Amino acid sequence: MIRAILNCDCGNRCEGTTGKCSSCNRLDRKAASLRMPTDPKPVNKVSESQSKLLGRYNKRRKVWIVGKRCAVHHELPAEDVHHRMGRVGYADEWARRNEIPLLIDERYWLPVSRIAHDKIEKEPRWAWENQYSFKRITDPIFRK
C-alpha cells in the first residue's frame, strides 16, 4: 500500500487518509467531544451580596425620606437620596468595624428633589462649595 505524503492545513507534512497531521487530528477530536450548553446561564448583573445590600438600602431609604424637604430647594419635597461621600467603600473605621458601607450610611445621606440631584451631579464643584458633596480623589476636577 502506498501512502501519499500531503501537506496539512497547518503546513506540516502528514501521511494518511485524513490529510491532516497528528496534532491537527487531535484538535479535531477534542473539538468534536466538546459540547456547548443548550441553555447557557447569563451572568448576573448584580452580585448576590450587592443585591442584599441594595435590598437593605431600599427599605431604609423608603422610611428615611418620608416627610423630608429638599436640602437645596427647601420648598420642594425630597424624592431622592444623594450620597454625599459616594456609595462605594466605608466612611471611617467605625463604619468598617460595624460593616456599614457608604451605600447605607445615613450620616452622609442628603434628601434632595430630582432637580437638585441633577444639579449636584452635573455641577460637582458647586456642590462641593455648598457642602452638598464631599471632595473625593476620584473626581477629575479636584485632581490638581
GUBAZA-675539 format. One record per residue (C-alpha): residue number from 1; residue in one letter; x, y negated, z. Coordinates in steps of 0.05 Angstrom, whole numbers, padded with zeros to 5 digits, always signed. Layout:
<senus>
   pos   code        x        y        z
   NUM      A        X        Y        Z
...
</senus>
This chain:
<senus>
   pos   code        x        y        z
     1      M   +00000   +00000   +00000
     2      I   +00027   -00067   -00019
     3      R   +00011   -00127   +00024
     4      A   +00013   -00196   -00005
     5      I   +00053   -00250   +00030
     6      L   +00010   -00311   +00036
     7      N   +00014   -00379   +00070
     8      C   -00034   -00393   +00127
     9      D   -00073   -00458   +00133
    10      C   -00023   -00480   +00186
    11      G   +00035   -00470   +00138
    12      N   +00064   -00406   +00168
    13      R   +00073   -00343   +00127
    14      C   +00024   -00289   +00141
    15      E   +00011   -00218   +00119
    16      G   -00054   -00182   +00118
    17      T   -00124   -00187   +00092
    18      T   -00147   -00247   +00133
    19      G   -00099   -00296   +00101
    20      K   -00081   -00324   +00170
    21      C   -00021   -00317   +00216
    22      S   -00028   -00282   +00283
    23      S   -00033   -00349   +00321
    24      C   -00090   -00374   +00278
    25      N   -00125   -00306   +00283
    26      R   -00121   -00311   +00359
    27      L   -00150   -00381   +00359
    28      D   -00207   -00359   +00314
    29      R   -00223   -00300   +00360
    30      K   -00222   -00346   +00421
    31      A   -00267   -00397   +00387
    32      A   -00317   -00343   +00368
    33      S   -00321   -00320   +00440
    34      L   -00336   -00389   +00468
    35      R   -00409   -00407   +00475
    36      M   -00439   -00475   +00483
    37      P   -00493   -00480   +00537
    38      T   -00562   -00481   +00508
    39      D   -00586   -00537   +00554
    40      P   -00525   -00577   +00579
    41      K   -00539   -00615   +00643
    42      P   -00529   -00690   +00635
    43      V   -00481   -00727   +00681
    44      N   -00515   -00763   +00738
    45      K   -00517   -00838   +00730
    46      V   -00513   -00847   +00806
    47      S   -00476   -00800   +00853
    48      E   -00514   -00765   +00908
    49      S   -00481   -00806   +00963
    50      Q   -00494   -00872   +00927
    51      S   -00567   -00851   +00916
    52      K   -00576   -00840   +00991
    53      L   -00544   -00908   +01005
    54      L   -00589   -00943   +00955
    55      G   -00649   -00910   +00989
    56      R   -00627   -00937   +01056
    57      Y   -00616   -01006   +01024
    58      N   -00684   -01009   +00992
    59      K   -00720   -00991   +01057
    60      R   -00682   -01044   +01097
    61      R   -00689   -01096   +01042
    62      K   -00765   -01090   +01039
    63      V   -00772   -01102   +01114
    64      W   -00718   -01155   +01119
    65      I   -00744   -01201   +01063
    66      V   -00816   -01205   +01087
    67      G   -00835   -01277   +01103
    68      K   -00767   -01308   +01087
    69      R   -00758   -01371   +01045
    70      C   -00704   -01382   +00993
    71      A   -00638   -01407   +01023
    72      V   -00625   -01452   +00962
    73      H   -00694   -01477   +00943
    74      H   -00730   -01478   +01010
    75      E   -00799   -01488   +00980
    76      L   -00796   -01421   +00943
    77      P   -00807   -01353   +00975
    78      A   -00748   -01304   +00976
    79      E   -00753   -01249   +00924
    80      D   -00681   -01223   +00922
    81      V   -00624   -01208   +00969
    82      H   -00558   -01239   +00950
    83      H   -00497   -01202   +00978
    84      R   -00450   -01259   +00996
    85      M   -00389   -01214   +01002
    86      G   -00407   -01167   +00945
    87      R   -00436   -01098   +00951
    88      V   -00374   -01053   +00950
    89      G   -00330   -01036   +01009
    90      Y   -00333   -01058   +01082
    91      A   -00334   -01128   +01111
    92      D   -00288   -01113   +01170
    93      E   -00261   -01059   +01216
    94      W   -00324   -01058   +01258
    95      A   -00366   -01042   +01196
    96      R   -00317   -00989   +01174
    97      R   -00319   -00954   +01242
    98      N   -00395   -00956   +01243
    99      E   -00400   -00936   +01169
   100      I   -00438   -00998   +01147
   101      P   -00417   -01014   +01075
   102      L   -00429   -01084   +01048
   103      L   -00490   -01060   +01009
   104      I   -00529   -01051   +01075
   105      D   -00491   -01101   +01120
   106      E   -00547   -01151   +01136
   107      R   -00497   -01201   +01165
   108      Y   -00479   -01220   +01094
   109      W   -00548   -01219   +01061
   110      L   -00578   -01284   +01037
   111      P   -00653   -01290   +01020
   112      V   -00660   -01324   +00952
   113      S   -00710   -01334   +00897
   114      R   -00697   -01305   +00828
   115      I   -00680   -01375   +00801
   116      A   -00630   -01387   +00857
   117      H   -00599   -01318   +00849
   118      D   -00588   -01331   +00775
   119      K   -00554   -01397   +00791
   120      I   -00510   -01366   +00844
   121      E   -00488   -01312   +00795
   122      K   -00476   -01360   +00737
   123      E   -00440   -01414   +00777
   124      P   -00394   -01378   +00826
   125      R   -00352   -01440   +00843
   126      W   -00414   -01479   +00862
   127      A   -00440   -01420   +00903
   128      W   -00373   -01415   +00940
   129      E   -00370   -01490   +00954
   130      N   -00441   -01488   +00983
   131      Q   -00427   -01424   +01022
   132      Y   -00477   -01381   +00984
   133      S   -00420   -01334   +00966
   134      F   -00352   -01318   +00995
   135      K   -00288   -01324   +00956
   136      R   -00264   -01256   +00931
   137      I   -00198   -01238   +00900
   138      T   -00234   -01205   +00842
   139      D   -00266   -01270   +00819
   140      P   -00225   -01293   +00759
   141      I   -00239   -01367   +00772
   142      F   -00205   -01363   +00840
   143      R   -00141   -01328   +00817
   144      K   -00092   -01386   +00815
</senus>
